[in-house]
Amino acid sequence: MKKNQHWFSILLGVVLALAAFSFNPFALKPDACKAVAVAVLMIVWWVTEALPMPVVALVPLILHPLLKIGTIEEVSKSYSNPVVFLFLGGFLIGLAIEKWKLHKRIALQIVKHTGTSGDRIILGFIIATGFISMWLSNTATTMMMFPIALSVIVVMKEHEKPGPGLHNFSLALMLVIAYASNIGGMATIIGTPPNVAFIGIIEKKYGYTVQFLDWMIICTPLALILLAALYIVLTKWMFPNRIKSSKEATTFIHQEIKGLGRLSVAEKRVLAVFLATATLWITKDLFNGLKLFRLDDSMIALMGALTLFAIPSGTTEEHKPKMLLTWEDTSRMAWGILLLFGGGIALAASLEKVGVMEQIGNWLAGFSHMGGFALVLMVVVISIFLSELMSNVAQVIVLAPVLAALADALHLDPLMLGLPMTLAASAAAMMPMGTPPNAIVFSSGFIKLKDMLKAGFVMNLISIAVISLFCWYVLPLVMSVLR
């Protein structure tokens, strides 16, 4: 059955691509028809998962030169876009944090300081998960927090009577790990792949860079509001647990911290590199103001990553110093995501080159009668529910150029439509396949689909309201200060 579905998905992409080229319903020029056909092929294969997403991202390197949409030299430039190297550096720093278990120490310390009642444990995991997800990918953050949460649930089961309280605690704890990972990822450019994909498309089209600090000024407060809403909705309304402070849970947290021992030399050095990198991201404009040299976010990320390969960890291996990162460690890195970004940028560039985006933007400009806020609201609603079924990275890659063209046609800043779409793409909360974190926690067995649908629908509505209102009323104020 799965084999037939695989071949059906591949064939469906080919058939729809040929149909888009042959029928040409929008009366496009020949080159534009070919670019749209390639886009349809890639989108169908992405949505149906006919092939791995990074593999589909390589299609432009083959078809664009063959169809004379662009030369191999032109297309390949998209795969070395500066944004790709920004995420490469972020991935490598995240690998070092995971390798030396610095992330676990941070998480346990946060839970320790928030307390061990049911609500406080959940609050601690929201804070820890949200903070870590700002710097690591949301998937890596969830995979890291997942076993810690399972251990806490086991301890609570041993010392709490079975009942609705314990059930609600376990359910809410699993859900907040996924949701806080998704929300925390909104706060920084490197927090989740859709953010990086969006920035890459904006830089390619408009030639200006959304600075790391600028993104945080706009999106971190929004993420904090959503994290607060997450805590209130799950613990005070939908799944109250009423579990009071537990000595056993406190003991478990302390034992885990004790088991980690004192901060190792390697952890201290990784922490120093991480803090130095984050500081440079935030303060680089001060250095650039001196006009001695110019730093950008990609350079800083790579500087931090390269430093990890050069600094000894304080341990030895075969009588040689062992570095904080070795090349063998990179085998665990999501290299496919980098290809995915490149393919998305190549796809967007081809559609832009042949004039498709401009034509679509002019067509969509007919929706301008809806009014600015109504348009933003519509974009957020479509994005958040579309991402329940479609990869959020692929979604941003497809929608960002269209919305940029629409913004141009309406004489709006492209961030006014693109940013809420991108943030909403990371807010999918109803379906296990909505985001990888959702799928990870759903596998725990503590969550039934009806529970995720119910909680996710409420969080989707809250996200729609917060993202729409924040981007319409706050974003213009921030942009007027930053520009």
C-alpha positions in Angstrom: 0.0 0.0 0.0 2.7 2.4 1.0 4.7 1.5 -2.2 1.7 2.3 -4.4 1.1 5.6 -2.5 4.8 6.5 -3.1 4.5 6.0 -6.8 1.1 7.7 -7.0 2.6 10.8 -5.2 5.5 11.0 -7.7 3.2 10.6 -10.7 0.7 13.1 -9.3 3.4 15.7 -9.2 4.4 15.1 -12.8 0.9 15.1 -14.0 -0.1 18.3 -12.3 3.2 20.0 -13.4 2.5 19.1 -17.0 -1.1 20.3 -16.6 0.0 23.6 -15.3 2.4 24.0 -18.3 -0.1 22.8 -20.9 -3.3 24.7 -19.9 -1.7 27.9 -18.7 -4.8 29.3 -17.1 -3.2 32.7 -16.3 -1.9 33.3 -19.8 1.7 33.4 -18.7 4.7 33.7 -21.0 6.5 30.4 -21.9 9.4 30.8 -19.5 6.9 31.7 -16.7 4.9 28.5 -17.6 8.0 26.4 -17.2 8.9 28.0 -13.9 5.4 27.4 -12.6 5.4 23.8 -13.7 8.6 23.2 -11.8 7.2 24.9 -8.7 4.0 22.8 -8.9 6.1 19.6 -9.2 8.2 20.6 -6.1 5.2 21.7 -4.0 3.2 18.5 -4.7 6.3 16.3 -3.9 6.8 18.4 -0.7 3.2 18.1 0.4 2.8 14.4 -0.4 6.3 13.6 0.8 6.9 11.6 -2.4 10.6 12.2 -1.9 12.6 13.5 1.1 12.2 17.3 1.2 15.9 18.0 0.8 16.0 15.8 -2.3 13.1 17.7 -3.8 15.0 20.9 -3.1 17.7 19.8 -5.6 15.2 19.8 -8.5 15.9 23.4 -9.6 19.6 22.4 -10.1 18.4 19.9 -12.8 15.3 21.3 -14.3 16.0 25.0 -14.4 19.1 24.6 -16.7 17.4 21.9 -18.8 14.3 24.1 -19.3 16.5 27.2 -19.8 14.9 29.0 -16.9 18.4 29.8 -15.6 22.0 28.6 -15.9 23.5 26.1 -13.4 25.8 29.0 -12.3 22.8 31.2 -11.5 20.7 28.5 -9.8 23.6 27.2 -7.7 24.1 30.6 -6.1 20.9 30.2 -4.2 22.4 27.2 -2.4 25.2 29.3 -1.0 23.0 32.2 0.1 24.4 33.8 3.3 21.3 32.7 5.2 22.3 29.1 4.6 25.5 29.7 6.4 23.7 31.5 9.2 21.8 28.4 9.9 24.9 26.2 9.4 26.7 28.1 12.2 23.6 28.0 14.4 23.3 24.2 13.9 27.0 23.7 14.8 26.7 25.8 18.0 23.6 23.8 18.9 25.5 20.5 18.4 28.1 21.6 20.8 25.5 22.6 23.4 23.8 19.2 23.1 27.1 17.2 23.0 28.3 18.5 26.4 24.8 18.4 27.9 24.8 22.1 28.7 21.1 22.2 27.5 20.1 19.7 30.1 21.8 21.6 32.9 20.0 24.8 31.9 16.6 23.1 31.7 16.9 21.4 35.1 18.1 24.6 36.8 15.1 26.5 35.5 12.7 23.8 36.7 14.5 23.8 40.1 13.9 27.5 40.5 10.3 27.5 39.4 9.2 24.9 42.0 7.7 21.4 41.9 4.0 21.8 42.2 2.1 20.5 39.1 1.6 24.0 37.7 5.1 25.2 38.6 6.7 22.2 36.9 4.8 22.9 33.8 5.8 26.6 34.0 9.4 25.6 34.4 9.3 23.4 31.3 7.6 26.2 29.3 10.3 28.7 30.3 13.2 26.2 29.8 11.8 24.9 26.5 10.9 28.3 25.1 14.3 29.8 26.0 16.4 26.9 24.6 14.2 26.9 21.4 15.3 30.5 20.8 18.8 29.2 20.0 18.4 25.6 19.0 15.9 24.2 16.4 12.5 23.5 17.8 12.9 19.8 16.9 16.2 19.5 18.7 14.8 21.3 21.7 11.8 18.9 21.9 13.9 15.8 21.6 16.1 17.1 24.4 13.2 18.0 26.8 11.1 15.0 26.0 13.1 12.4 28.1 13.4 14.8 31.0 9.6 15.3 31.0 9.0 11.6 30.8 11.3 11.1 33.8 9.4 13.7 35.8 6.1 12.0 34.9 7.4 8.7 36.1 8.4 10.2 39.5 5.0 11.9 39.8 3.2 8.6 39.1 5.1 6.9 41.9 4.0 9.4 44.5 0.6 10.7 43.3 -2.7 8.9 43.3 -4.0 8.0 39.8 -6.8 10.2 38.7 -7.7 13.2 36.6 -5.0 15.4 38.2 -2.1 13.2 37.2 -3.6 12.5 33.8 -4.0 16.2 33.1 -0.5 16.9 34.4 1.1 14.3 32.1 -1.0 15.5 29.1 -0.3 19.2 29.7 3.4 18.6 30.2 3.8 16.8 26.9 1.8 19.4 25.0 3.7 22.4 26.4 7.0 20.9 25.4 5.9 20.8 21.7 4.0 24.1 21.8 6.7 26.0 23.8 9.4 24.7 21.3 7.3 26.1 18.4 6.6 29.4 20.1 10.2 29.9 21.4 11.5 29.3 17.9 9.6 32.4 16.7 11.6 34.7 18.9 14.9 34.6 17.0 15.9 34.2 13.3 17.7 30.9 14.0 15.0 29.5 16.3 13.1 27.6 13.6 13.8 26.9 9.9 10.8 28.9 8.5 12.3 32.1 10.0 15.6 31.6 8.2 13.8 30.7 4.9 11.8 33.9 5.1 14.8 36.0 5.8 16.6 34.4 2.9 13.8 35.2 0.5 13.5 38.8 1.7 17.2 39.4 1.4 17.3 37.9 -2.1 14.3 40.0 -3.3 14.9 43.4 -1.6 18.6 43.4 -0.9 18.3 44.4 2.7 19.0 42.4 5.8 16.6 41.9 8.7 19.1 42.2 11.6 19.2 39.5 14.4 18.4 42.1 17.1 15.6 43.7 15.0 13.9 40.4 14.7 14.2 39.8 18.5 12.8 43.3 19.3 9.7 42.5 17.2 9.2 38.8 17.8 10.4 38.0 21.3 7.7 40.0 23.1 5.1 38.3 20.9 6.6 34.9 21.8 6.5 35.7 25.5 2.8 36.7 25.2 2.0 33.3 23.6 4.0 31.4 26.2 2.1 33.1 28.9 -1.2 32.3 27.2 0.0 28.7 26.8 0.5 28.4 30.5 -2.9 29.9 31.4 -4.9 27.9 28.8 -3.4 24.5 29.7 -3.0 24.7 33.4 -5.9 27.0 34.5 -8.5 26.2 32.0 -8.3 23.1 29.8 -6.2 20.6 31.9 -6.0 21.7 35.5 -4.0 19.2 37.7 -4.2 20.7 41.2 -1.0 18.8 42.2 0.6 20.4 45.1 4.4 20.7 45.6 6.0 17.3 45.8 9.1 16.5 47.8 9.8 13.5 45.6 9.8 15.6 42.4 12.1 18.2 44.1 14.4 15.3 45.1 14.4 14.0 41.5 15.4 17.4 40.1 18.1 17.8 42.6 19.4 14.3 41.9 19.5 15.0 38.2 21.5 18.2 38.8 23.8 16.5 41.2 24.3 13.7 38.7 25.6 16.3 36.2 28.2 17.4 38.7 30.0 20.7 38.6 30.1 22.7 35.4 32.8 20.9 33.4 35.6 22.7 31.5 34.0 21.8 28.2 30.6 23.2 29.3 32.2 26.4 30.5 34.0 26.9 27.2 30.9 26.1 25.1 28.9 28.5 27.2 31.5 31.2 26.7 31.4 30.7 22.9 27.6 30.7 22.9 27.4 33.9 25.0 30.0 35.6 22.9 28.2 34.7 19.7 24.8 35.9 21.1 26.4 39.1 22.3 27.9 39.8 18.9 24.6 39.2 17.2 23.0 41.7 19.5 25.8 44.3 19.5 27.3 44.0 16.0 25.9 47.4 14.9 28.1 49.1 17.5 31.2 47.5 15.9 30.0 48.2 12.4 29.6 51.8 13.4 33.3 52.1 13.9 33.7 51.3 10.1 36.8 49.3 10.7 35.1 46.2 9.4 31.6 45.0 8.8 30.0 42.0 10.6 26.8 40.3 9.7 24.8 37.5 11.4 26.1 34.7 9.1 29.7 35.7 9.7 29.2 35.8 13.5 27.5 32.4 13.4 30.3 30.9 11.5 32.9 32.5 13.7 31.3 30.9 16.8 31.0 27.5 15.0 34.6 27.5 13.8 35.9 28.5 17.3 34.3 25.3 18.7 36.5 23.2 16.4 39.6 25.1 17.6 39.1 25.1 21.4 40.1 22.1 23.4 37.4 20.5 25.6 39.8 19.8 28.5 39.8 16.1 27.7 42.2 14.0 25.6 41.6 11.3 23.0 44.5 9.1 21.9 46.9 11.3 23.7 45.7 14.4 21.8 43.5 17.2 23.0 39.8 16.7 22.1 38.1 19.7 20.7 34.7 21.0 21.7 33.5 19.9 18.3 35.0 17.3 15.9 34.0 16.7 12.3 32.5 13.4 13.4 30.0 15.3 15.5 28.6 16.9 12.3 27.2 13.5 11.2 24.3 14.3 13.5 23.5 17.6 11.9 20.5 18.2 9.7 22.4 18.9 6.5 19.2 18.4 4.5 17.7 21.6 6.0 20.5 23.6 4.4 19.7 22.0 1.0 16.0 22.8 1.6 16.8 26.4 2.1 18.8 26.6 -1.0 16.1 24.9 -3.1 13.5 27.2 -1.7 15.5 30.3 -2.5 16.2 28.9 -6.0 12.5 28.3 -6.6 11.6 31.8 -5.4 14.3 33.4 -7.5 13.1 31.6 -10.7 9.5 32.7 -10.2 10.7 36.2 -9.5 12.9 36.2 -12.6 10.2 35.2 -15.1 7.7 37.7 -13.6 5.3 35.2 -12.0 5.4 36.8 -8.6 4.7 40.3 -9.9 1.7 39.0 -11.9 0.3 37.1 -8.9 0.8 40.1 -6.7 -1.1 42.3 -9.0 -3.9 39.7 -9.1 -4.0 39.4 -5.4 -4.1 43.2 -5.1 -7.8 42.8 -5.8 -8.1 41.8 -2.2 -7.0 45.2 -1.1 -10.6 46.3 -0.6 -10.6 44.0 2.5 -8.6 46.6 4.4 -5.1 46.3 5.8 -5.9 44.5 9.1 -8.4 42.1 7.4 -5.8 41.2 4.9 -3.2 40.5 7.6 -5.8 38.4 9.5 -6.6 36.4 6.4 -3.0 35.7 5.8 -2.5 34.5 9.4 -5.6 32.3 9.3 -4.6 30.6 6.0 -1.0 30.2 7.1 -1.7 28.6 10.5 -4.3 26.1 9.3 -2.3 25.3 6.1 0.7 24.5 8.3 -1.3 21.8 10.1 -1.0 19.7 6.9 2.0 21.1 5.1 5.6 21.4 6.1 6.0 24.9 7.5 9.3 25.4 5.8 7.9 24.5 2.4 4.9 26.7 3.1 7.0 29.8 3.8 9.1 29.1 0.7 6.0 29.0 -1.4 4.0 31.9 0.2 6.7 34.4 1.0 7.4 35.5 -2.6 3.7 35.7 -3.3 3.0 37.9 -0.3 6.1 40.0 -1.1 4.7 40.7 -4.6 1.3 41.5 -3.0 2.9 43.9 -0.6 4.7 45.6 -3.5 1.4 46.0 -5.4 -0.3 47.5 -2.3 2.7 49.6 -1.4 3.1 47.9 1.9 6.3 46.9 3.7 6.9 43.2 2.8 7.3 42.4 6.5 3.7 43.5 7.1 2.4 40.4 5.3 5.4 38.1 5.2 6.3 38.2 8.9 2.8 37.3 10.3 2.6 34.4 7.7 6.0 33.1 8.8 5.2 33.3 12.5 1.8 31.6 12.0 3.5 28.8 10.1 5.3 27.9 13.3 2.1 28.0 15.4 0.4 24.8 14.2 -0.9 23.1 17.3 -3.8 20.8 16.3 -2.3 17.9 14.3 0.7 15.6 15.1 2.1 16.2 11.6 1.8 20.0 12.0 5.4 20.3 13.2 8.1 17.7 14.2 7.7 18.7 17.9 4.0 17.8 17.8 4.8 14.4 16.3 7.5 13.7 19.0 5.3 14.4 22.0 2.3 12.6 20.4 4.4 9.5 20.3 4.5 9.5 24.1 1.1 7.9 24.4 -0.1 10.5 26.9 -1.9 12.5 24.3 -5.0 11.4 22.4 -5.7 13.0 19.1 -8.9 14.6 20.4 -7.0 16.3 23.2 -4.4 17.7 20.8 -7.2 18.9 18.4 -9.0 20.6 21.3 -6.0 22.2 22.9 -4.4 23.0 19.5 -7.6 24.7 18.2 -7.7 27.0 21.2 -4.0 27.8 20.8 -4.4 28.4 17.1 -7.2 30.9 17.8 -5.1 32.7 20.4 -2.1 32.7 18.0 -4.2 34.1 15.2 -5.4 37.0 17.4 -2.0 37.8 19.0 0.0 37.5 15.7 -2.5 39.6 13.7 -2.9 42.3 16.3 0.8 42.5 17.2 1.9 42.6 13.5 -0.7 45.2 12.6 -0.3 47.6 15.5 3.2 47.0 17.0 5.3 46.0 14.0 4.9 49.5 12.2 5.9 51.3 15.4 9.0 49.1 15.8 10.0 49.4 12.1 9.7 53.2 12.2 12.2 53.3 15.1 14.6 50.8 13.5 14.7 52.3 10.0 
